[in-house]
Amino acid sequence: MKSSFLLIVLLMASTCTALAQYVLPDDPTLHPQRPQMQDGRASSVNVPPTYTEYKITEGDGYLVYKKDTIRGIVTLSKEAVSLEKKIDPKHNFLCTFKLKDLDLKTVVMYNEDNKALCLTRVTKEDKKMMRLIHEGKLNIYDGRLDYIYKPGDIDKNLIKISYDNVVEDLSSFLTENTKRDLILFVNDIYGLKLNAKAMSWQELLVKVDMLD
């Protein structure tokens, strides 16, 4: 049993090469400002900046790092993402990655409303991870790092799309130009005839959400 436990730790450590830690949940010396929860998982409230600076959100999910998928509790900040995984009742495993680490491919997490937040790289070389808004024949991304509840939650000034291995940056200070260009791609890819002048952003995003 002991050898199996050590094997699990070694395998996870080989994956989480960025900032991996083997955490004893009841050891307050590792994170003195980090309160412990009853289940042994450390809370992200008042977390020192070295752990995840400026926490945005937290939820169950997974990370894709290199070719490995790691599941656990995901904590996201503006600069980094951390994942904490319970190994057994007495041991947790914690790893943290900078969002600009190109080996970090995807971050997926779910909140208490079961809404999904997915960050990914539109191309392998992109230093910035972008939020997936719509996935299908046409993939749409923006630059925000939070859950989407309404069309107003989308960053209309920073929009990228991808389709058939083609990537286009539609970002503009003039959101009407971005909307016009996005509608042109939607019409072309889905065979529609949407009118950019007659359609609002909200109507467009609701329509796109219904497409495959």
N, C-alpha and C positions, 0 to 999 in steps of 0.2 A: 504494500500500500504506500509506504514511504517513497519507494523508488518511482511509483506511478505519479505521485504528487510532484516530485522533483522534475520528472519528465515534462509534465504540463507547464510548470514554471519556466523551464528552459525553452520550450517551444514558443511560449508567449513572449519571452524576452528576446528571442531571435527575431520576432516580428516587430515588436515595439522597440526599435533600436534608437529612436530619437531621444526620449526622456522617459525611460521605463523605470518603474519602482515596484518593488515587492512590498506590499503594505500590510501591516498588522492593524486591523480595524480598531483594536483597543489600545493602540500605542499613540498617545497624544503628543509625543515628542517629535513625530515626523512633521505634523502640521499644527503647531501650537494654537493658531487662531482658527482652526478648522473643527467645528463641533461634530460629534459623532451621533449618528442616528441609531435607533434601537436595533435595527437589523444588521448593524455592523458597518453599513456603508457610510462613508464620510459625507457630510453635508457640504454643499458648495457655497453656503452663506458665509460671508466674511473670509473668503479664501484669500490667502496671500497672493500678490501679483505674480509670483514665480510659478504658481500653479495654473490659473487661467485668469488673465488680466481682463477686467471689465466684462464680466459674465453677461451674456445676452440671454441665453436660454438653456434649458436642460431637458432631457427626456430619454426614454429607452430607444436604442437604435444600434447602429453599427458603423464601422469605418472600413473602407477598403484601402489598405496600405500595401503598396507593391502588388503582389498577387494574393494577399491574404485578406480575409474578411474577419473582423474582430467585433464581437457583439458585447454590449453592456450598457451602462449608464453614460450617456454622452453629454458633455458640458461644452458649450460653444461660446467663444469670445470673438472679438474683432480680429485678433491676431492668431489665435490658436484654438485647438480642440483637444479635449481630454476624454478618455474613456476609462471607466472603472468597472472591473469585472470581479464578481465574487468567485473565488476558487473553491473555498470550503467555508464552513461557519466561522473560522478564525482568521482567514486570510483573504485579502483582496489584491487585485493586480491593477496598477494604474499606469497608463502611458499617455503622454502629451505630445502633440505634433503642431508645429507651426503651419498655418494654412498655406504659406508659400512653399512648403516642402513638396516638390514635384512628385515624390513617391506616394504622397497622400492623394488618392484618386477620387474618392467619394466619401461624403458624410451624409448619413440618413438618420433622422431622429423623429420620434412621434411624441406629441404632447398628450395631456390628459383628455383632450377632445378627440384623440386619435387622428389628428391632422399630421400630415407628413411634411417634413422640411428636408429637402435634398440639395446639397451643394456638390458641385462637380466641376471638372475642367472641360471646357468646350473643346479645346485641343490639348494634346499631351504636353505642349510647351507652355501653356498659359500659366503664369505665376499666380493669377487671381482666380479663386474659385467663385463660381457663379451659382445662383439659385435657379433650380429648374422650375419653371412656371407651368409649362405644358410639354408633354411627351407624346410623340406620335410621328406621323409623316413629317410634320414640322415641329422641331423642338424649339422652345422659347425660353430664354434665360434673362434674369435681371441681376442687379448687384446687391440686393438686400440680404440680410441674414436672419430673417424671422419668419414665422408662420403667416400664411395668407388666409385672411378671413373675408376680405372684400376687395373689389378691383382697386380701391384706393391704396391698398397695401403694396401695390406693384410700383417699382421705380420706372416710370415712363421715360426718364431721361437716359437710362442705361439699359438698353435692350440688345441682346444678341440672339441670332437664330442659327439653327443648323438643319440641314436636310441633304440626303444623298452625299454625305462626306463633304458638303460645302458649308462654310461658315461665313455669315455676314454680320457685321456690326451696324446696327441701325441707330445707335446712340446719337442724340442731338439735343441741344438746348431748347429747340422748338419741338415740343411734343406732338404737334400736329403733323410735322414732317415725319416723325417716327411712326405715327399712326398710319399715315398714308402709305409709307413704304411697307409696313407690316401687312396692311390689307392687300397690297399688290402681291406679296408672297403667298398669303392665305388664298387669294383668288386663283393664283396660278397652280399651287400645289393641290388644292382641294376642288378645283373646277367650279368655283363660286363666282358670283358677280356682286360682291359687296361694294357699296358706295361709300367711299372715304368721307365725302362731304356730309352725307346724311347720317353717318353712324358715329355715335359717341364712343369714347374709350371703354366705358362700362359695357355698352352693347357689344363691342368687339370682343372684349375679354370673356364675356358670358358665352358668346358664339363659339369662340375658340375652345372653350372648356368642353363643349359638346362634340368636338371633332375628334376623330381617331388619329 
